[in-house]
């Protein structure tokens, strides 16, 4: 893998933050998005929808993870 290649992860959301940190630590920081197995399987059931998948960047993911933790802890 080249350092400038875009990275898209197929990963469970529970492991996403750790995986992103680990990849960044080894210099693979061009992470453009991710999809869970369930989301991918859902999209693949309809061939017309499998052409594109919604993505978010790492900063947006971090914001969502932080907000979801606040929500789960009853602070939102």
Secondary structure, 3 states (H helix, E strand, C coil): CCCCCCEEEECCHHHHHHHHHHHHHCCCCCEEEEECHHHHHHHHHCHHHHHCCCCCCHHHHHHHHHHHHHHHCCCC
